[in-house]
Amino acid sequence: MTHTAYPQSYYAASANPAPERPELQGETETDVCIVGAGYTGLSTALFLLENGFRVTILEAAKVGFGASGRNGGQIVNSYSRDIDTIERSISPKNAKLLGDMAFEGGRIIRQRVSHYGIQCDLKDGGVFAAFTKKQMAHLEAQKRLWERYGHTQLELLDAKRIREVVATDNYIGGMLDMSGGHIHPLNLALGEAAAIESLGGVIHEQSPVIRIDRGANPVVHTARGRVKARFVVVAGNAYLGNLLPELAAKSMPCGTQVIATEPLDEELARSLLPQDYCVEDCNYLLDYYRLSADRRLIYGGGVVYGARDPANIEAIIRPKMLKTFPQLKNVKIDYAWTGNFLLTLSRLPQVGRLGDNLYYSQGCSGHGVTFTHVVGKALAEALRGQAERFDAFAELPHYPFPGGRLFRVPFTAMGAWYYDLRDKLGI
Ligand SMILES: Cc1cc2nc3c(=O)[nH]c(=O)nc-3n(C[C@H](O)[C@H](O)[C@H](O)COP(=O)(O)OP(=O)(O)OC[C@H]3O[C@@H](n4cnc5c(N)ncnc54)[C@H](O)[C@@H]3O)c2cc1C
């Protein structure tokens, strides 16, 4: 069979050493079979193993092959739509539970990094940067909302103060969240995989799941093997394809691109981001950037469908980077890559069950580093028989994409165009 390797990203080039994990061959049995070794699958597995379950993960390619090993590395609290939207969408009891969980993912990551000694360049501090008064007013409201849920490590930044943390004149202000921060995303995934194996969990790479027999005794099939399990957790997100048509019908994979510069000299790097915080701006099609441990600027932005050729990616993202930091005009780009996240119509995640023993979580719509970690805990709790927090996620409404599969791309491309225009007009 063909071997699927990591894309040629900066992360793959600087990954910590990891073992080759064998393809599944033959039949095996476990308590929980998880499809996909991104953060959703890995986080769920780790909580399950810590609670005495046997776990087998089947990964189509490599640990962290999907969004989890390619993303901006930004630990951003809350969800792609904030708690006020959630409060309007579901029962007050469940909205309160989700509001309380909105800041837990970052704590889980930090706890894992320290408990399992994961080397992933964890740094504290994330900035939301505003271009317009409207965006600034939104950040002020966001601060009040988050403080209502007990989240207090926040500071509003005026024009002078934001210039002290990001060397660009583009922003009129922002908000600093000291419980945000950044990581080397692939090394976090690899560290979690090693922790899973240290607890007896099994991970098979190069093992795409091609069929799931549902029912009282589910069986998960790959080309050369099968896993019998009490429970199945599907965590394939934007890379799942049509394995479960119910999930494909209500979500849309979207591409977003990232570049990494050559290592910057220390003075230049420190002049751009003196405190080494990560930054994302407040546009709907946002730019996000940060420094790596070896002082590259890692810059991502926008949503472009396709654009898989690195030269093409550089042509799209470099101008965005230079708009923020014109001082980098002579800096070389060493890496350019693309990754898929999964968009839902509401931009809220879709979490649920298909039958009694098939669970899924998908569609965090752009912000997923913290969500995937906390939903992994909620999934593990549900399999242990404590489903209160899982059920709170499951109450979030799921909508099909209007027009079905064929119309999804034009529809959301149009939506993205609409929001891009809104950002440009500052409305
Ligand atoms: C370029 C980019 C930048 C981003 N930046 C940020 C950021 O800075 N901060 C933030 O919070 N979020 C960010 N996100 C979003 C975040 O990375 C994702 O929400 C999160 O990683 C999703 O994790 P996951 O485990 O659900 O999915 P994934 O990480 O995509 O993992 C799914 C895994 O399932 C496997 N799989 C799929 N189908 C099968 C199958 N049939 N059989 C076996 N395995 C299968 C895939 O190979 C893959 O490894 C970004 C996303 C992208 C693409």
The ligand as a Gaussian input file, in Angstrom:
#p B3LYP/6-31G(d) Opt

LIG

0 1
 C       -3.572000      25.622000       8.656000
 C       -4.411000      25.573000       9.895000
 C       -4.161000      26.487000      10.918000
 C       -4.910000      26.427000      12.092000
 N       -4.544000      27.225000      13.132000
 C       -5.156000      27.081000      14.327000
 C       -4.701000      27.801000      15.454000
 O       -3.683000      28.499000      15.409000
 N       -5.411000      27.683000      16.625000
 C       -6.522000      26.884000      16.722000
 O       -7.130000      26.823000      17.776000
 N       -6.930000      26.130000      15.669000
 C       -6.270000      26.200000      14.492000
 N       -6.661000      25.419000      13.444000
 C       -7.712000      24.403000      13.671000
 C       -7.185000      23.178000      14.432000
 O       -5.923000      22.824000      13.966000
 C       -8.165000      22.028000      14.245000
 O       -9.450000      22.461000      14.674000
 C       -7.802000      20.798000      15.057000
 O       -6.446000      20.460000      14.924000
 C       -8.684000      19.633000      14.616000
 O       -8.226000      18.448000      15.240000
 P       -8.905000      17.063000      14.885000
 O       -8.219000      16.022000      15.671000
 O      -10.389000      17.168000      15.077000
 O       -8.671000      16.886000      13.324000
 P       -7.300000      16.596000      12.540000
 O       -6.130000      17.117000      13.258000
 O       -7.506000      17.036000      11.130000
 O       -7.142000      15.022000      12.607000
 C       -7.972000      14.127000      11.890000
 C       -7.153000      12.875000      11.649000
 O       -8.024000      11.843000      11.227000
 C       -7.370000      11.094000      10.235000
 N       -8.411000      10.411000       9.450000
 C       -9.372000      10.973000       8.683000
 N      -10.124000      10.013000       8.112000
 C       -9.646000       8.821000       8.540000
 C      -10.001000       7.474000       8.291000
 N      -11.000000       7.130000       7.464000
 N       -9.287000       6.499000       8.897000
 C       -8.265000       6.797000       9.748000
 N       -7.880000       8.081000      10.007000
 C       -8.563000       9.073000       9.409000
 C       -6.576000      12.111000       9.439000
 O       -5.521000      11.526000       8.708000
 C       -6.114000      13.050000      10.541000
 O       -4.830000      12.711000      11.033000
 C       -5.964000      25.475000      12.232000
 C       -6.240000      24.590000      11.190000
 C       -5.475000      24.620000      10.032000
 C       -5.770000      23.651000       8.938000

